[in-house]
């Protein structure tokens, strides 16, 4: 039995107890694929990250990302949380406010914002692109969703993981949705669907998002960086980014008591960055 440093973080969280929880194993050297998968299943959180020695000279740290059922090449809240954890645990040192993360999706730049006394990372998402897969008829039917904006037909997007993206009519339609989990689980692309709409009325939040992933064992995800990065890429391509200066704030997870805040930015080169606040709620060791 090996004792390893362990932490549990809340990511995209304006306070502890909000956002999306993330399990972090700091000293994962010596764990094989089966051990990592078994541990991720045991935590029963949407994702667990494992820190390993980098294999690329340009990387400041390396992680592997597991859901309870599978490994992911990239995911937003594990990447943002891992950057915070790497600095917090002394596994990496930023250079001019920058880090480079190595993961299965490659080398990803990370920016560190230290304003207001907080360490708030933002990771540059891998490029998000639509996949050439036809949506099942029910996914675009008004009889299922009610009135729809019509600006974005349902489409499968990928920036590491696959997600179906669907724009609904308004914030009330998103927040009041009670989806058919079995139908979503049967969708091609691992059974995952995200719905979104502009936020209603004035305020700091510009977009509301909900993400359902029954195909990988998650009925509703509290805060999903990869989904929000794909939505930002879609809206940028249509010239419809909310907010100003390429930056906006998304709300996710309120319906399941997590009320996350995700900061999105599309830079001058069209690259999408996703970031937010991180809080440590558990620090200790684990025997595995």
N, C-alpha and C positions, 0 to 999 in steps of 0.2 A: 504494500500500500504506500502510495506517495502523497505527501502533503504539498499542496499547491496554493498559492495566493489566489483569492477569489473576491469578487465584488459583484454587487448588483446595482445597476444605475437606472435612473429614469431619464430618458432622452426626449428631446423636444418638449421639455417640461418647464413651465413657468414656476413650478414649486415641486418639492418632493411629493410623491403620490399622484402626479399627473404624468402626461406623456406616455412613452412606451418603455416598459421595463426591459433591461438587457442584462444577461448573465455574462460575466467576464472571467475567464481563466487566464491568469497572467503567465504562468509557467507551464506551458503545455508541451514542451519538448518531451519526447518519449511516449506521448499518447498517439496511438494509431487511429485510423479512420473509425473503426468500430467503437473504440473507447470514446472518441469525441461525439459520435452519433448517440451512443447510449447516454452520455452525460447530458447532451442537449435535450433528449427525450425526458430525462429525469427532472430537469429544471421546469419543464412544462411551460416555458416562456416562448414567445414567438421566435426569438433568436438567441443564440449563445455564440460569443466570439472566443477564439483560442489564439493566444499570442505565441508565435514561434520565431526563431532566428530568421532574419531576412535572407533571401537568396539572391537579391539584386543589390548591386553596390549603391544605387541611388536611393534605396528605400531606408526610411528611418525605423520602420517596424513592419512586421508581417502578421496578418491574421487569416484565420479560416472562419467561415460563418456557417453555422448549422441551425436549421429549424428542428423541431422535434422529429421530422421525417426525412430531411435531406440536407445536403450542402448547397449553398447559394454562391454564385460567383461574385455578386455584389448585392448589398442592401444598404439603404440610407441610414436607418437609425443605428445599426451595428457599426457602420463606418464612423459616424459622428461620435458615438459613444466610445469607440476604440481610440480615436484620436485623443479624447479627453482622458481616458484611462492610461494611455501611454505616457502622457505628461504627468498625470497624478502619481503614477507608480514609478516614475523615473526610468521608464523603458526607452524614452526618446527625448530629444531636446530640439525645440523648434529653432529654425534659422530664419531670422527676419520675419517672424510671424508665420512661417510656413513649415509644413511637414510633407513627407511623401509616404503614403500607405501602399504596401504591397498586399494584394489579395488575388483571388483567382481571376478577377477581371483585369488584372494588370497593375500598373503603378498609377495611383490616383493622387493628385495634389490636394492638400488640405490647408485651409487658412485658419488662423487662430485669432479670434477677436477677444481682447482683454478689457474692453470698455466696461464701465460700471462695476469694476471689481470682480467680474466673472470671466471664466474661460469658456468661450462659446465657439466650438469648431464649426466649419463648413467644408464639406467635401465636394469636389467637382465630380458630378455623375458621369459615368461612361455615356457616350452618345446614345440618345433614345431614338428609336426608329420604329415606324409601323411595320408589322409583318403582313405578308400577303396571304391572309387567311380570311375567308368569308365568315361574317357573323351569322349565327343562327337567327332565323326569322324573328323569334320572340324577343331577341335582345334589342331590336329597334322598334318594337311595336308600342304604339300609344296605349293600347289596351292594357299593357303591363305597367307602364310608367306614368300614364297620364300625359298631360301636355309636355312637349319637349321643345328645347330651344331650336333644334334643327341645324345649328351651326356645325356640329360635329357628329357624324354618324358613328355608331359604336365601332371601335377598331382595337385590334390587339397590338400593343406596343411592347418593346423590349429594350431595356438598358442593362441587361444582366438577367433579371427575372422577367417573365411574361406577365402582363396585366391587360385585361380588357378595360378600356376607358369609355365612359358614357356620360355625356353632359345632360343634366336634367333642367327643368324649366326654371327653378328658383331654389332658394335656400330651404324653404318649407318642404319642398319635394324631397330634398336630400335628407333632411333631419327626420322626416316622418316615414321614411322608407322602411318597410318590413319585407326584405327580399326572400325569394324562394332559394333557400340554401342548397337544396338538392339540384336545382337547375343550374346554379352557378358552379357547383362542384363538377358538373358534367361538361362545362365549357372547355374547348381545346385550349391548351396553354396552361395546364396545371390547375384549372378551376378557380380563377381569381378575377374579381370585378371591382373596379373603383368607379364611383359616381361623384360628380362635382357640379357646382353651380356658383355664380357670384354671390357674395355675402349681401344680405339685405340691409339697406340703410347705411348711414355714415358710421365710421368706426375704423379701428386700426386693422381689422381682419378684412381681407379682400376676397377670399375664396373659401368655400366650405367643401370638405372632402370626406367621403366614407369609403373604406376598403374592406371587401369581403373575400376571404380566401379559404372556403371550406374544402377546396381540393387539396390543400396541404394541412388540413386540420385546424384552421383558425377561422372561427365563425365571423369575427370582425376584428381587424387590426387597429390598435389605438392610434398609431402614427406611423406613416409609411413613407420614408424618404424616396425610395425608388419610384413609387407611384406619383408623388408630387413632382419629382423631377421630370417624369414623362409627360405629365399634364402641362408643366411649364413649357416643355419643348413643343407640344402640340399647339398651345395657345400662341407661343412666339411665332411659330410657322404660319399661323393665321393672322398675325398682326393684332392679337387681342389680349396681350398681357395686361393683367390688372395692376394696380399700384402705380408707381412712377419710377422712372429711371431704370427700368428693368427689374425692379425689386417689388416684392409683395409678401404678404403674410397669409398663410393658410391655417384654417382651423380644422382639426380632426379629432375624433375620439370622444367628443362631448356626450354622445348617446350611450357610451359604456362607462361614463364616469371618469374619463382620463383627460379631456379638454386640452389637447396638445396644441402647440404653436410651432409652425415650421416656417423658417425664413427662406424664401426662394429668391434667386437672382439669376438673370440671364445676362452674361457679360457682353462686351463689345464684339467678341468672336463667336457669339451664339452658344457658348458653353453654359450649362446649367449647374448652379451651385445650390446645395441644400444644407441648412445648418440650424442651430438652435441651442438652447440652454441644456445643461446636463447636471443632474444631482446624484451624488452617491447616497444610497440608502442602506447598504450592507457592505461591510468590509471584514474580511476574515480569511480563513483557510478552508480548504476542502480536501478530504482524503478520497482518492479515486484510483 
